[in-house]
Each structure stands twice: as structure tokens, then as C-alpha cells.
Amino acid sequence: MRVGTDLDTDWTLHADWAEEQRLREERNLLIKQQLDAGQTVAYRSSGWSLFPRVRSNDICCYLPVRFPEQVEEDDIVFCQVQPEGYFYAHLVKEKKWDHDRHAWKFLVSNLEGRINGHCYIEHMVGKLLQVLH
């Protein structure tokens, strides 16, 4: 398994954007599997959506998340954003009670405030513990 072992490279980078997207999805599923298994995950980040807190190519360490009490606004989480179902490491912009579902709803965004969607605790798998620049 490459996640957590090949920390010196971001193996998702590719000249062909479609292939890079496929590789990122492969990496994201590996990250999700490890977090779902209760393991801490470390990997090199891709992109600049969390700059300056996380830079592209930083090593990010995530702890598994199981309960909504573990997550607060301004936390960076690894989650499957709804409704599209894409995985993102993004900022919890807002945590609010969803009266219809009787559950906490988390709005996720980049650091500039662009909302990418929402998730519930069942879509959230990790919380950023440490960033190594």
C-alpha cells in the first residue's frame, strides 16, 4: 500500500489531468480504507486550497474520526463531500444541527471560503493532526 509509506513523493501527479484525477481517487480510497480501519494516515498533499495552513507537497497526518464531537469549525478534515461524493481534505466552515436528520451537518470549504458542499459524520473519516512542511 502506498499511502503512509511513499511519503517522499506525491504519486498522483501526472501530465494527463484525467489520469491525475484517477490517481487521486485511488489515493483517496486508500486513505479512507486506512482511516476506516482505525489507523492514522500520513500522505503528501496535492493542491493549494488550504494554503497557508497546508501547502502542496506537505506531509499531512490524519486521525480517524468517528463522532461529531471530535470535529469543530475551523478543523481540517478528510471527508466525502455531498452531494457529489468527491473526497476532499478541507476546512469545516460551519457545524450546524440538521433538524430534519437529527444530526450534525458540516459545511466544508477551502481556506478562501468557497463552499464545496456538506457532509455528515458518516462521510467524514479523518481530522488533520499535524502538517510537516
C-alpha positions as CSV (number, residue, x, y, z in Angstrom):
1,M,0.0,0.0,0.0
2,R,1.4,3.4,-1.0
3,V,-0.4,5.7,1.5
4,G,1.8,6.3,4.5
5,T,4.8,4.5,3.0
6,D,5.8,6.7,0.0
7,L,5.9,10.0,1.9
8,D,8.7,11.5,-0.2
9,T,6.6,11.7,-3.4
10,D,3.1,12.6,-4.5
11,W,2.4,9.7,-6.8
12,T,-0.8,11.3,-8.0
13,L,0.9,13.9,-10.2
14,H,0.6,13.2,-13.9
15,A,0.8,15.3,-17.1
16,D,-2.6,14.0,-18.2
17,W,-5.3,15.6,-16.0
18,A,-7.7,12.7,-16.3
19,E,-5.0,10.3,-15.2
20,E,-4.1,12.6,-12.3
21,Q,-7.8,12.6,-11.2
22,R,-7.9,8.8,-11.4
23,L,-4.7,8.5,-9.3
24,R,-6.0,11.0,-6.7
25,E,-9.2,9.0,-6.4
26,E,-7.1,5.8,-6.0
27,R,-5.1,7.5,-3.2
28,N,-8.2,8.9,-1.6
29,L,-9.8,5.4,-1.4
30,L,-6.6,4.1,0.2
31,I,-6.6,6.9,2.7
32,K,-10.3,6.2,3.5
33,Q,-9.7,2.5,4.0
34,Q,-6.8,3.1,6.4
35,L,-8.8,5.7,8.4
36,D,-11.9,3.4,8.5
37,A,-9.7,0.7,9.9
38,G,-8.7,3.0,12.8
39,Q,-5.2,3.7,11.5
40,T,-3.5,7.1,11.4
41,V,-2.7,8.1,7.9
42,A,0.1,10.3,6.5
43,Y,0.4,11.4,2.9
44,R,1.8,14.2,0.8
45,S,-0.9,16.7,-0.1
46,S,-1.8,17.9,-3.6
47,G,-3.1,21.4,-4.3
48,W,-3.2,24.8,-2.7
49,S,-6.8,25.0,-1.4
50,L,-5.7,25.0,2.2
51,F,-2.8,27.4,1.8
52,P,-1.2,28.8,4.0
53,R,-2.1,26.1,6.7
54,V,-1.3,23.3,4.2
55,R,0.9,23.7,1.2
56,S,1.0,21.4,-1.8
57,N,3.6,18.7,-1.1
58,D,3.3,19.0,2.7
59,I,3.0,15.7,4.7
60,C,-0.4,15.7,6.4
61,C,-1.2,13.3,9.2
62,Y,-4.8,12.5,9.9
63,L,-6.5,10.7,12.8
64,P,-9.7,8.6,12.3
65,V,-12.9,10.4,13.1
66,R,-16.0,8.5,14.5
67,F,-18.1,11.0,16.4
68,P,-19.3,14.6,15.6
69,E,-17.9,15.8,19.0
70,Q,-14.4,15.2,17.6
71,V,-14.9,17.9,14.9
72,E,-15.3,21.6,15.3
73,E,-15.4,24.6,13.0
74,D,-12.0,25.5,11.6
75,D,-10.8,21.9,11.7
76,I,-9.3,20.4,8.6
77,V,-10.9,17.1,7.8
78,F,-10.7,14.3,5.2
79,C,-14.3,13.7,4.0
80,Q,-16.5,12.6,1.2
81,V,-18.3,15.8,0.3
82,Q,-22.0,15.6,-0.6
83,P,-23.9,15.7,-2.9
84,E,-21.1,14.8,-5.5
85,G,-19.3,12.3,-3.3
86,Y,-15.8,13.6,-4.0
87,F,-13.1,13.2,-1.4
88,Y,-11.5,16.4,-0.1
89,A,-9.2,17.5,2.7
90,H,-11.0,20.7,3.5
91,L,-11.9,23.1,6.2
92,V,-15.0,22.8,8.4
93,K,-16.5,26.2,7.7
94,E,-19.7,25.6,9.7
95,K,-21.1,22.9,12.0
96,K,-24.8,23.1,12.5
97,W,-27.6,20.9,13.7
98,D,-29.8,19.5,10.9
99,H,-33.3,19.2,12.5
100,D,-34.6,17.1,9.7
101,R,-31.9,14.4,10.0
102,H,-31.3,14.9,13.7
103,A,-27.6,15.0,13.1
104,W,-24.7,17.5,12.8
105,K,-24.2,18.8,9.3
106,F,-20.7,20.1,8.4
107,L,-20.2,22.7,5.6
108,V,-16.7,22.3,4.1
109,S,-14.7,24.8,2.1
110,N,-11.3,25.8,1.0
111,L,-9.5,28.5,3.1
112,E,-10.8,31.2,0.9
113,G,-14.3,30.3,2.0
114,R,-15.6,28.6,-1.2
115,I,-18.1,26.1,0.0
116,N,-17.6,22.7,-1.7
117,G,-20.6,21.0,-0.1
118,H,-21.5,19.4,3.1
119,C,-21.2,16.1,4.9
120,Y,-22.4,14.3,8.0
121,I,-20.3,12.2,10.3
122,E,-20.8,9.1,8.2
123,H,-19.0,10.9,5.3
124,M,-16.1,12.1,7.5
125,V,-13.2,9.8,8.0
126,G,-10.2,11.8,9.3
127,K,-9.2,15.0,11.1
128,L,-5.8,16.8,10.5
129,L,-3.5,16.2,13.4
130,Q,-0.2,17.5,12.1
131,V,1.4,19.1,9.0
132,L,5.1,18.7,8.2
133,H,6.3,21.4,5.8
